[in-house]
């Protein structure tokens, strides 16, 4: 049905174990992302044949579905992990010669399940489908969702829930935790094999570098900085930025306890398991730096044979983080206010606006979108703020003396979405969907597929949540 390859199996067996998905008595294809199939030039599929294809991969010595081994720092603590409920059924190579993992998430136990059942609930799978497709439409690098399949079984969590699995697409599921696994549980040859494979698959231009390990470290730092800058642009909170959730390819993935910020505050947290606020919205830059430092540690033997020299090279690379981060972050934030001149003298404009938004408890998405239209709704606290009026006057003066308001608004509308997956709308859509009514889910998905195209008749999708919802809302890990 689909020709698959298995380049990952060229790695030493320490990095994976062959495993087949579980058998399900009554699997049912619930959602199929036809537009993504079209993008990949995958022909239209018969639903039942497609499910059978996903679940019945014929394993041989050379090929077959597998689960990946990896480790990771979870909330700062190192742990040995692996795909406990995910199985790569193979790699699809598109007509443009782009290679993607096709992974089933929630399709049963693997050798790394650690006592878990390897299953997923329908609600968690639908959530990832919705969120990952929304992130893609928001122009953020992300895993994609190809299909949702109901398993016909019940999964026991706090209460019995319908089971399902997701077919996920990524450039690669190699993560910082994969390199940590190689460093602590593999040989030097294993580490070198993983590095060579990763470079060949994701960043072949690095092969020309004299020190490939150092070049890989710097490349991964750059793509991760660019990714988290994009999270900050749209008010996204990942919720569980462990090193095993930090992809070498620079893609957002694992949409468990993620959420979108409403009222702006750097300490915003929604994840039920993040009791200390480690992964709060404003902490995401420092956490990605911390994760990259762990990546650098995992590469030490490959950076240089002399430990002291290796450590010095790693430290020098990580020391470049702050300068790169500040330049890319402020360039993005200035574009959100329509300013292309990203010189440090304009940074204060961003800082002052965010300080006012925090003090006045303003909605993050709506404030920037209103600014891009120069339309603030009656009753907005900003309109009564002398401080904001002064800021607005300075901002408009800067705009008029540079590119002009029309060009500035064009820039802002490209960088400030009108619609994001509001947490309460997501929950409402999911609750209805698991009851069998997909009307709200489909409506929300349709709106989120065009997040920068504002329409008056869709204004209710821009409304912040009821106060009582925001106070009590928490997100949970899919397991």
LINUR-V169687 format. One record per residue. N is the residue number from 1. RES is the residue in three letters. SS is DSSP state (~ for helix, > for strand, _ for the rest). Layout:
n = [N | N]
res = [RES | RES]
ss = [SS | SS]
//
This chain:
n = [1 | 2 | 3 | 4 | 5 | 6 | 7 | 8 | 9 | 10 | 11 | 12 | 13 | 14 | 15 | 16 | 17 | 18 | 19 | 20 | 21 | 22 | 23 | 24 | 25 | 26 | 27 | 28 | 29 | 30 | 31 | 32 | 33 | 34 | 35 | 36 | 37 | 38 | 39 | 40 | 41 | 42 | 43 | 44 | 45 | 46 | 47 | 48 | 49 | 50 | 51 | 52 | 53 | 54 | 55 | 56 | 57 | 58 | 59 | 60 | 61 | 62 | 63 | 64 | 65 | 66 | 67 | 68 | 69 | 70 | 71 | 72 | 73 | 74 | 75 | 76 | 77 | 78 | 79 | 80 | 81 | 82 | 83 | 84 | 85 | 86 | 87 | 88 | 89 | 90 | 91 | 92 | 93 | 94 | 95 | 96 | 97 | 98 | 99 | 100 | 101 | 102 | 103 | 104 | 105 | 106 | 107 | 108 | 109 | 110 | 111 | 112 | 113 | 114 | 115 | 116 | 117 | 118 | 119 | 120 | 121 | 122 | 123 | 124 | 125 | 126 | 127 | 128 | 129 | 130 | 131 | 132 | 133 | 134 | 135 | 136 | 137 | 138 | 139 | 140 | 141 | 142 | 143 | 144 | 145 | 146 | 147 | 148 | 149 | 150 | 151 | 152 | 153 | 154 | 155 | 156 | 157 | 158 | 159 | 160 | 161 | 162 | 163 | 164 | 165 | 166 | 167 | 168 | 169 | 170 | 171 | 172 | 173 | 174 | 175 | 176 | 177 | 178 | 179 | 180 | 181 | 182 | 183 | 184 | 185 | 186 | 187 | 188 | 189 | 190 | 191 | 192 | 193 | 194 | 195 | 196 | 197 | 198 | 199 | 200 | 201 | 202 | 203 | 204 | 205 | 206 | 207 | 208 | 209 | 210 | 211 | 212 | 213 | 214 | 215 | 216 | 217 | 218 | 219 | 220 | 221 | 222 | 223 | 224 | 225 | 226 | 227 | 228 | 229 | 230 | 231 | 232 | 233 | 234 | 235 | 236 | 237 | 238 | 239 | 240 | 241 | 242 | 243 | 244 | 245 | 246 | 247 | 248 | 249 | 250 | 251 | 252 | 253 | 254 | 255 | 256 | 257 | 258 | 259 | 260 | 261 | 262 | 263 | 264 | 265 | 266 | 267 | 268 | 269 | 270 | 271 | 272 | 273 | 274 | 275 | 276 | 277 | 278 | 279 | 280 | 281 | 282 | 283 | 284 | 285 | 286 | 287 | 288 | 289 | 290 | 291 | 292 | 293 | 294 | 295 | 296 | 297 | 298 | 299 | 300 | 301 | 302 | 303 | 304 | 305 | 306 | 307 | 308 | 309 | 310 | 311 | 312 | 313 | 314 | 315 | 316 | 317 | 318 | 319 | 320 | 321 | 322 | 323 | 324 | 325 | 326 | 327 | 328 | 329 | 330 | 331 | 332 | 333 | 334 | 335 | 336 | 337 | 338 | 339 | 340 | 341 | 342 | 343 | 344 | 345 | 346 | 347 | 348 | 349 | 350 | 351 | 352 | 353 | 354 | 355 | 356 | 357 | 358 | 359 | 360 | 361 | 362 | 363 | 364 | 365 | 366 | 367 | 368 | 369 | 370 | 371 | 372 | 373 | 374 | 375 | 376 | 377 | 378 | 379 | 380 | 381 | 382 | 383 | 384 | 385 | 386 | 387 | 388 | 389 | 390 | 391 | 392 | 393 | 394 | 395 | 396 | 397 | 398 | 399 | 400 | 401 | 402 | 403 | 404 | 405 | 406 | 407 | 408 | 409 | 410 | 411 | 412 | 413 | 414 | 415 | 416 | 417 | 418 | 419 | 420 | 421 | 422 | 423 | 424 | 425 | 426 | 427 | 428 | 429 | 430 | 431 | 432 | 433 | 434 | 435 | 436 | 437 | 438 | 439 | 440 | 441 | 442 | 443 | 444 | 445 | 446 | 447 | 448 | 449 | 450 | 451 | 452 | 453 | 454 | 455 | 456 | 457 | 458 | 459 | 460 | 461 | 462 | 463 | 464 | 465 | 466 | 467 | 468 | 469 | 470 | 471 | 472 | 473 | 474 | 475 | 476 | 477 | 478 | 479]
res = [UNK | UNK | UNK | UNK | UNK | UNK | UNK | UNK | UNK | UNK | UNK | UNK | UNK | UNK | UNK | UNK | UNK | UNK | UNK | UNK | UNK | UNK | UNK | UNK | UNK | UNK | UNK | UNK | UNK | UNK | UNK | UNK | UNK | UNK | UNK | UNK | UNK | UNK | UNK | UNK | UNK | UNK | UNK | UNK | UNK | UNK | UNK | UNK | UNK | UNK | UNK | UNK | UNK | UNK | UNK | UNK | UNK | UNK | UNK | UNK | UNK | UNK | UNK | UNK | UNK | UNK | UNK | UNK | UNK | UNK | UNK | UNK | UNK | UNK | UNK | UNK | UNK | UNK | UNK | UNK | UNK | UNK | UNK | UNK | UNK | UNK | UNK | UNK | UNK | UNK | UNK | UNK | UNK | UNK | UNK | UNK | UNK | UNK | UNK | UNK | UNK | UNK | UNK | UNK | UNK | UNK | UNK | UNK | UNK | UNK | UNK | UNK | UNK | UNK | UNK | UNK | UNK | UNK | UNK | UNK | UNK | UNK | UNK | UNK | UNK | UNK | UNK | UNK | UNK | UNK | UNK | UNK | UNK | UNK | UNK | UNK | UNK | UNK | UNK | UNK | UNK | UNK | UNK | UNK | UNK | UNK | UNK | UNK | UNK | UNK | UNK | UNK | UNK | UNK | UNK | UNK | UNK | UNK | UNK | UNK | UNK | UNK | UNK | UNK | UNK | UNK | UNK | UNK | UNK | UNK | UNK | UNK | UNK | UNK | UNK | UNK | UNK | UNK | UNK | UNK | UNK | UNK | UNK | UNK | UNK | UNK | UNK | UNK | UNK | UNK | UNK | UNK | UNK | UNK | UNK | UNK | UNK | UNK | UNK | UNK | UNK | UNK | UNK | UNK | UNK | UNK | UNK | UNK | UNK | UNK | UNK | UNK | UNK | UNK | UNK | UNK | UNK | UNK | UNK | UNK | UNK | UNK | UNK | UNK | UNK | UNK | UNK | UNK | UNK | UNK | UNK | UNK | UNK | UNK | UNK | UNK | UNK | UNK | UNK | UNK | UNK | UNK | UNK | UNK | UNK | UNK | UNK | UNK | UNK | UNK | UNK | UNK | UNK | UNK | UNK | UNK | UNK | UNK | UNK | UNK | UNK | UNK | UNK | UNK | UNK | UNK | UNK | UNK | UNK | UNK | UNK | UNK | UNK | UNK | UNK | UNK | UNK | UNK | UNK | UNK | UNK | UNK | UNK | UNK | UNK | UNK | UNK | UNK | UNK | UNK | UNK | UNK | UNK | UNK | UNK | UNK | UNK | UNK | UNK | UNK | UNK | UNK | UNK | UNK | UNK | UNK | UNK | UNK | UNK | UNK | UNK | UNK | UNK | UNK | UNK | UNK | UNK | UNK | UNK | UNK | UNK | UNK | UNK | UNK | UNK | UNK | UNK | UNK | UNK | UNK | UNK | UNK | UNK | UNK | UNK | UNK | UNK | UNK | UNK | UNK | UNK | UNK | UNK | UNK | UNK | UNK | UNK | UNK | UNK | UNK | UNK | UNK | UNK | UNK | UNK | UNK | UNK | UNK | UNK | UNK | UNK | UNK | UNK | UNK | UNK | UNK | UNK | UNK | UNK | UNK | UNK | UNK | UNK | UNK | UNK | UNK | UNK | UNK | UNK | UNK | UNK | UNK | UNK | UNK | UNK | UNK | UNK | UNK | UNK | UNK | UNK | UNK | UNK | UNK | UNK | UNK | UNK | UNK | UNK | UNK | UNK | UNK | UNK | UNK | UNK | UNK | UNK | UNK | UNK | UNK | UNK | UNK | UNK | UNK | UNK | UNK | UNK | UNK | UNK | UNK | UNK | UNK | UNK | UNK | UNK | UNK | UNK | UNK | UNK | UNK | UNK | UNK | UNK | UNK | UNK | UNK | UNK | UNK | UNK | UNK | UNK | UNK | UNK | UNK | UNK | UNK | UNK | UNK | UNK | UNK | UNK | UNK | UNK | UNK | UNK | UNK | UNK | UNK | UNK | UNK | UNK | UNK | UNK | UNK | UNK | UNK | UNK | UNK | UNK | UNK | UNK | UNK | UNK | UNK | UNK | UNK | UNK | UNK | UNK]
ss = [_ | _ | _ | _ | > | _ | ~ | ~ | ~ | ~ | _ | _ | ~ | ~ | ~ | > | > | > | _ | _ | _ | _ | _ | _ | _ | _ | _ | > | > | > | > | > | _ | ~ | ~ | ~ | ~ | ~ | ~ | _ | _ | _ | _ | _ | _ | _ | ~ | ~ | ~ | ~ | ~ | ~ | ~ | ~ | ~ | _ | _ | _ | _ | _ | _ | _ | _ | _ | _ | > | > | > | _ | _ | > | > | > | > | _ | _ | > | > | > | > | _ | _ | _ | _ | _ | > | > | > | > | > | > | > | > | _ | _ | _ | _ | _ | > | > | > | > | > | > | > | _ | > | _ | _ | _ | _ | _ | _ | _ | _ | _ | _ | _ | > | > | > | ~ | ~ | ~ | ~ | ~ | ~ | ~ | ~ | ~ | ~ | ~ | ~ | ~ | ~ | ~ | ~ | _ | _ | _ | _ | > | _ | > | > | > | > | > | > | > | > | > | > | > | > | > | _ | _ | _ | > | > | > | > | > | > | > | > | > | > | > | _ | _ | _ | _ | > | ~ | ~ | ~ | ~ | ~ | ~ | ~ | ~ | ~ | ~ | _ | _ | ~ | ~ | ~ | ~ | ~ | ~ | ~ | ~ | ~ | ~ | ~ | ~ | ~ | ~ | ~ | _ | ~ | ~ | ~ | ~ | ~ | _ | _ | _ | ~ | ~ | ~ | ~ | ~ | ~ | ~ | ~ | ~ | ~ | ~ | ~ | ~ | ~ | ~ | ~ | ~ | ~ | ~ | ~ | ~ | ~ | ~ | _ | > | > | _ | _ | _ | _ | _ | ~ | ~ | ~ | _ | > | _ | _ | _ | _ | > | _ | _ | _ | _ | _ | _ | > | > | _ | _ | > | _ | _ | _ | _ | _ | _ | _ | > | _ | _ | _ | _ | _ | _ | _ | _ | _ | ~ | ~ | ~ | ~ | ~ | ~ | ~ | ~ | ~ | ~ | ~ | ~ | ~ | ~ | ~ | ~ | ~ | ~ | ~ | ~ | ~ | ~ | ~ | _ | _ | _ | ~ | ~ | ~ | ~ | ~ | ~ | ~ | ~ | ~ | ~ | ~ | ~ | _ | _ | ~ | ~ | ~ | ~ | ~ | ~ | ~ | ~ | ~ | ~ | ~ | ~ | ~ | ~ | ~ | ~ | _ | _ | _ | _ | _ | _ | _ | ~ | ~ | ~ | ~ | ~ | ~ | ~ | ~ | ~ | ~ | ~ | ~ | ~ | ~ | ~ | ~ | ~ | _ | _ | > | ~ | ~ | ~ | ~ | ~ | ~ | ~ | ~ | ~ | ~ | _ | _ | _ | _ | _ | _ | _ | ~ | ~ | ~ | ~ | _ | ~ | ~ | ~ | ~ | ~ | ~ | ~ | ~ | ~ | ~ | ~ | ~ | ~ | ~ | ~ | _ | _ | _ | _ | ~ | ~ | ~ | ~ | ~ | ~ | ~ | ~ | ~ | ~ | ~ | _ | _ | _ | _ | _ | _ | _ | ~ | ~ | ~ | ~ | ~ | ~ | ~ | ~ | ~ | ~ | ~ | ~ | _ | _ | _ | _ | ~ | ~ | ~ | ~ | ~ | ~ | ~ | ~ | ~ | ~ | _ | _ | _ | _ | _ | _ | _ | ~ | ~ | ~ | ~ | ~ | ~ | ~ | _ | _ | _ | _ | ~ | ~ | ~ | ~ | ~ | ~ | _ | _ | > | _ | _ | _ | _]
//
